[in-house]
């Protein structure tokens, strides 16, 4: 198997999406040096972010994340390659990493399905895919929980959240999502998945729609949280 991988790597070398160095045989998607520089979110940080973003509205019942997203750092470069350069395998890789860490939580939360946060049709057409769908597919490989990528629809195009205040972000995504027809989620426990969460307004709005349509509980997880 190693000989075959060496043969493939010789003719089709793989490069790290962060530093662009050639990957070693044992490295998968991201080089070890860049991977080691990404800050991990510990339990204290996860609890703090849940308290800040979700506890007051009581829409999201539980939350998990892997890393801290820092501007102009390794993880931003990696996610940029995923979102804007069509390297969807990065999404599956990140989802697998997230899924391995989520295994106990998924069992504890008794999750029925994985739901990636949807993109508007125009944005999906522009990129060619929704990065959160591939993250969800990666989580599925470690959990065998079905992915429902067409459960929610983003019916209204929303401006970028980057320069908006928390109140403006909540207003920006208000009623931006709708449950698609013929999707019965009565009594379901659903895990929402996204790449990077900033204020949590988008996740909370998706959760609100799902709860209003009969879901029992909504949980959320992301690859990273904005610092």
C-alpha positions as CSV (number, residue, x, y, z in Angstrom):
1,X,0.0,0.0,0.0
2,X,2.8,2.4,0.9
3,X,4.6,1.7,-2.4
4,X,1.4,2.5,-4.3
5,X,1.0,5.8,-2.3
6,X,4.6,6.7,-3.0
7,X,4.0,6.0,-6.7
8,X,0.9,8.3,-6.7
9,X,2.7,11.0,-4.7
10,X,5.5,11.0,-7.2
11,X,3.3,11.7,-10.2
12,X,0.6,13.6,-8.4
13,X,2.3,15.3,-5.4
14,X,0.0,16.7,-2.7
15,X,0.6,20.1,-1.1
16,X,-0.4,21.6,2.2
17,X,-3.3,24.1,1.7
18,X,-1.7,26.4,4.2
19,X,2.0,26.6,3.5
20,X,2.0,24.9,0.0
21,X,4.8,22.6,0.9
22,X,4.8,19.0,-0.4
23,X,3.1,16.6,1.9
24,X,5.0,13.6,3.3
25,X,3.7,10.1,2.7
26,X,2.2,9.9,6.2
27,X,0.6,13.4,6.1
28,X,-3.0,13.8,5.1
29,X,-4.3,17.0,3.6
30,X,-2.4,19.4,6.0
31,X,1.3,19.2,6.9
32,X,2.2,18.4,10.5
33,X,3.9,21.7,11.0
34,X,0.8,23.8,10.1
35,X,-1.5,21.5,11.9
36,X,0.5,21.8,15.1
37,X,0.2,25.6,15.0
38,X,-3.6,25.7,15.0
39,X,-5.0,26.5,18.4
40,X,-7.3,23.9,19.9
41,X,-10.4,25.0,21.8
42,X,-10.4,23.4,25.3
43,X,-13.5,22.6,27.3
44,X,-13.4,25.9,29.1
45,X,-13.4,27.9,25.8
46,X,-16.3,25.7,24.4
47,X,-18.4,26.3,27.6
48,X,-17.6,30.1,27.4
49,X,-18.7,30.3,23.7
50,X,-21.9,28.4,24.4
51,X,-22.7,30.8,27.3
52,X,-21.9,33.8,25.1
53,X,-23.7,32.8,22.0
54,X,-26.5,30.3,22.7
55,X,-27.5,30.1,26.4
56,X,-29.8,33.1,26.5
57,X,-32.1,32.2,23.6
58,X,-32.3,28.5,24.6
59,X,-32.5,27.3,21.0
60,X,-29.2,25.4,21.0
61,X,-29.1,22.6,23.6
62,X,-25.4,21.7,23.3
63,X,-22.4,22.9,21.4
64,X,-18.9,21.7,20.3
65,X,-16.0,23.1,18.3
66,X,-12.5,22.0,17.5
67,X,-10.2,25.0,16.9
68,X,-9.8,28.8,17.2
69,X,-10.0,30.7,13.9
70,X,-7.4,33.4,13.7
71,X,-7.0,35.8,10.8
72,X,-4.0,35.3,8.5
73,X,-3.1,32.1,10.2
74,X,-3.0,28.5,9.1
75,X,-6.6,27.6,9.6
76,X,-7.9,30.6,7.7
77,X,-5.7,29.6,4.8
78,X,-7.0,26.0,4.9
79,X,-10.6,27.0,5.0
80,X,-10.0,29.6,2.3
81,X,-8.8,26.8,0.0
82,X,-11.9,24.8,0.8
83,X,-14.4,27.6,0.2
84,X,-12.9,29.5,-2.6
85,X,-10.6,27.2,-4.5
86,X,-13.0,24.2,-4.7
87,X,-10.8,21.8,-2.6
88,X,-13.8,20.0,-1.1
89,X,-11.7,17.1,0.2
90,X,-10.4,19.5,2.8
91,X,-14.0,19.7,4.0
92,X,-14.3,16.0,4.4
93,X,-10.9,15.9,6.2
94,X,-12.0,18.6,8.6
95,X,-15.4,16.8,9.1
96,X,-13.6,13.6,9.9
97,X,-11.5,15.4,12.5
98,X,-14.6,16.9,14.0
99,X,-16.5,13.7,13.9
100,X,-13.8,11.7,15.8
101,X,-14.0,14.3,18.6
102,X,-17.8,14.3,18.5
103,X,-18.4,10.6,18.8
104,X,-19.2,10.6,22.5
105,X,-21.4,13.8,22.2
106,X,-23.3,12.4,19.3
107,X,-24.2,9.3,21.5
108,X,-25.0,11.4,24.5
109,X,-27.2,13.8,22.5
110,X,-28.8,10.9,20.6
111,X,-28.5,12.7,17.3
112,X,-30.9,11.6,14.5
113,X,-29.4,13.5,11.6
114,X,-26.7,15.9,10.6
115,X,-27.8,19.2,9.0
116,X,-25.2,21.5,7.3
117,X,-26.0,25.2,7.4
118,X,-27.3,26.0,3.8
119,X,-26.0,28.5,1.4
120,X,-28.2,30.6,-0.8
121,X,-28.5,29.2,-4.3
122,X,-26.6,32.2,-5.8
123,X,-23.6,31.7,-3.5
124,X,-23.7,27.9,-4.0
125,X,-23.7,28.4,-7.7
126,X,-20.8,30.8,-7.4
127,X,-18.7,28.4,-5.4
128,X,-20.0,25.2,-6.9
129,X,-20.8,23.6,-3.6
130,X,-21.6,24.2,0.0
131,X,-18.5,23.6,2.2
132,X,-20.6,22.7,5.2
133,X,-22.1,19.7,3.3
134,X,-18.6,18.2,2.9
135,X,-17.9,18.8,6.6
136,X,-21.1,17.0,7.4
137,X,-20.1,14.1,5.1
138,X,-16.8,13.9,7.0
139,X,-18.6,13.7,10.3
140,X,-20.9,11.0,8.9
141,X,-17.9,8.7,8.1
142,X,-17.1,8.5,11.8
143,X,-20.7,8.4,13.2
144,X,-22.9,6.8,10.4
145,X,-25.5,9.4,11.2
146,X,-27.4,10.5,8.0
147,X,-26.8,13.9,6.4
148,X,-29.9,15.9,5.5
149,X,-28.3,18.5,3.3
150,X,-31.7,19.6,1.8
151,X,-33.7,19.9,5.0
152,X,-33.3,23.6,5.2
153,X,-33.3,26.2,2.5
154,X,-31.8,29.7,2.6
155,X,-34.6,31.6,0.9
156,X,-33.2,35.1,1.2
157,X,-29.7,36.3,0.1
158,X,-28.0,37.9,3.1
159,X,-25.1,40.3,3.0
160,X,-21.9,39.3,4.5
161,X,-21.9,39.2,8.3
162,X,-18.3,40.4,8.7
163,X,-18.8,44.0,9.5
164,X,-22.1,43.8,11.3
165,X,-22.8,44.1,15.0
166,X,-24.4,41.3,16.9
167,X,-27.9,42.9,16.7
168,X,-27.4,43.6,12.9
169,X,-26.3,40.0,12.3
170,X,-29.4,38.6,14.0
171,X,-31.6,40.9,11.9
172,X,-29.7,40.0,8.8
173,X,-30.5,36.3,9.1
174,X,-34.0,36.7,10.5
175,X,-36.4,34.6,8.5
176,X,-33.7,33.8,6.0
177,X,-34.2,30.1,6.3
178,X,-37.2,27.8,5.7
179,X,-37.9,24.1,6.1
180,X,-38.3,22.4,2.7
181,X,-41.6,20.7,2.0
182,X,-42.3,17.1,2.9
183,X,-39.5,17.1,5.6
184,X,-41.0,15.7,8.8
185,X,-38.7,16.4,11.7
186,X,-41.2,15.8,14.5
187,X,-39.4,14.7,17.6
188,X,-36.0,14.6,15.9
189,X,-32.7,15.6,17.6
190,X,-30.6,17.4,15.0
191,X,-27.0,18.4,14.9
192,X,-26.3,21.6,12.9
193,X,-22.8,21.8,11.3
194,X,-20.9,24.8,10.0
195,X,-17.3,25.6,9.2
196,X,-16.7,28.8,11.2
197,X,-19.0,30.3,13.8
198,X,-18.7,34.0,14.6
199,X,-21.6,35.3,16.7
200,X,-23.8,32.2,16.3
201,X,-26.7,34.2,14.8
202,X,-26.9,32.0,11.7
203,X,-26.9,28.7,13.7
204,X,-29.4,30.0,16.2
205,X,-31.8,31.1,13.4
206,X,-31.5,27.7,11.7
207,X,-32.2,26.1,15.1
208,X,-35.2,28.3,15.6
209,X,-36.8,27.2,12.3
210,X,-36.2,23.5,13.1
211,X,-37.7,23.8,16.6
212,X,-40.7,25.7,15.3
213,X,-41.3,22.8,12.9
214,X,-41.4,20.1,15.5
215,X,-37.7,19.1,16.2
216,X,-37.2,18.0,19.8
217,X,-33.7,19.4,20.3
218,X,-31.1,21.2,18.3
219,X,-27.3,20.9,18.9
220,X,-24.5,22.6,17.0
221,X,-20.9,22.0,16.1
222,X,-18.3,23.8,14.0
223,X,-14.7,23.3,12.9
224,X,-13.8,26.6,14.4
225,X,-14.9,29.7,16.3
226,X,-13.8,33.2,15.3
227,X,-11.4,34.6,17.8
